[in-house]
Amino acid sequence: MRLRDIARLLDAEILGGHLRLDTEVSQALGSDIMSNVLSTPCGDNAVLLTGLTNLQVVRTAEMIDVKAIIFVKGRCPRSEAIRLAKELDLPVLLTNHCLTETCALLKQAGLEA
C-alpha cells in the first residue's frame, strides 16, 4: 500500500515528505514505548504509528529504517521532531484516530499490523 493511500484511508494530514508518498509499505508497527519498537523486528517497508511527539520518535524511526511516521490521536509532533524528519526526508502524517483504531484500519486494508 502506498503512503498516499494510507493518508487517504486515515484522513491524515501530511506534515512532511510529500515527495515520498508513492513509497510502498507492507507493515505497520504501533507503540508508544520506543524500547518496544527497537526490540520488535520489522521489515524494510514499515511505518511507525505512535502517540508520542518528541524527537526520540524520529531518532527511533531512523534507527529501524521505517518509511514514515504516523502520529495518532491528533497529537501534533514537536517542531524539532518535524524539522529532523524533514532533514531525514522521512514522511510524517497526522491522524485523529487512536493507535488501536489506526492499526485496525491498516490491517483491514491489508497491512501487517
C-alpha positions as CSV (number, residue, x, y, z in Angstrom):
1,M,0.0,0.0,0.0
2,R,1.3,3.4,-0.9
3,L,1.7,6.2,1.8
4,R,-0.7,8.4,-0.1
5,D,-3.3,5.6,0.1
6,I,-2.7,5.3,3.8
7,A,-3.1,9.1,4.2
8,R,-6.4,8.9,2.5
9,L,-7.6,5.9,4.5
10,L,-6.7,7.5,7.8
11,D,-7.9,11.0,6.7
12,A,-4.4,12.1,7.7
13,E,-2.7,15.4,7.3
14,I,0.7,15.2,5.6
15,L,3.2,17.3,7.6
16,G,6.2,16.4,5.6
17,G,7.7,14.1,3.0
18,H,5.3,14.9,0.2
19,L,7.7,13.7,-2.5
20,R,7.8,10.2,-0.9
21,L,4.1,9.5,-0.8
22,D,4.4,6.9,-3.5
23,T,6.6,4.7,-1.3
24,E,5.1,1.2,-0.8
25,V,4.7,-0.1,2.7
26,S,3.5,-3.6,3.9
27,Q,3.7,-3.4,7.7
28,A,2.6,-1.0,10.5
29,L,4.4,-1.0,13.8
30,G,2.4,0.7,16.5
31,S,3.6,1.6,20.0
32,D,4.1,4.4,22.5
33,I,7.1,2.7,24.0
34,M,10.2,3.2,21.9
35,S,12.1,0.4,23.6
36,N,9.5,-2.0,22.4
37,V,9.8,-0.5,18.9
38,L,13.5,-1.1,18.9
39,S,13.2,-4.7,20.0
40,T,10.4,-5.6,17.6
41,P,11.6,-7.0,14.3
42,C,10.0,-5.2,11.3
43,G,10.5,-5.5,7.6
44,D,12.1,-2.8,5.5
45,N,8.7,-1.5,4.3
46,A,7.1,-0.5,7.6
47,V,5.5,2.6,9.1
48,L,5.7,3.6,12.7
49,L,2.5,4.6,14.5
50,T,2.7,6.4,17.8
51,G,1.1,9.0,20.1
52,L,4.5,10.2,21.3
53,T,5.5,13.6,19.8
54,N,9.1,14.1,20.8
55,L,12.4,14.0,19.0
56,Q,13.2,10.4,20.2
57,V,10.4,9.1,18.0
58,V,12.1,10.4,14.9
59,R,15.5,9.0,16.1
60,T,13.9,5.6,16.7
61,A,12.3,5.7,13.3
62,E,15.7,6.4,11.7
63,M,17.3,3.6,13.6
64,I,14.8,0.9,12.5
65,D,14.6,2.4,9.0
66,V,10.8,2.9,8.7
67,K,9.4,4.6,5.7
68,A,7.2,7.1,7.6
69,I,5.9,8.1,11.0
70,I,2.2,8.4,11.6
71,F,1.3,10.4,14.7
72,V,-2.1,9.3,16.1
73,K,-4.8,10.9,18.3
74,G,-4.3,14.2,16.6
75,R,-1.1,14.8,18.6
76,C,1.0,17.1,16.5
77,P,4.7,16.4,16.8
78,R,7.0,19.0,18.3
79,S,8.7,21.4,15.8
80,E,12.1,19.9,16.4
81,A,10.7,16.4,15.5
82,I,9.2,17.7,12.3
83,R,12.4,19.5,11.4
84,L,14.5,16.4,11.9
85,A,12.1,14.2,9.9
86,K,12.4,16.7,7.1
87,E,16.2,16.6,7.3
88,L,16.0,12.8,7.0
89,D,13.4,13.0,4.2
90,L,11.1,11.0,6.3
91,P,7.3,11.4,5.6
92,V,5.2,12.5,8.6
93,L,1.5,12.0,8.8
94,L,-1.0,13.0,11.5
95,T,-4.4,11.3,12.0
96,N,-7.1,11.8,14.6
97,H,-7.6,8.1,15.0
98,C,-6.3,6.4,18.2
99,L,-3.5,3.9,17.9
100,T,-5.8,0.8,18.1
101,E,-8.2,2.1,15.5
102,T,-5.3,3.1,13.2
103,C,-3.8,-0.4,13.4
104,A,-7.2,-1.9,12.8
105,L,-7.9,0.2,9.7
106,L,-4.5,-0.6,8.3
107,K,-4.9,-4.3,9.0
108,Q,-8.3,-4.3,7.2
109,A,-6.6,-2.6,4.3
110,G,-4.1,-5.4,4.0
111,L,-1.1,-4.2,6.0
112,E,0.6,-6.5,8.5
113,A,-0.1,-4.7,11.9
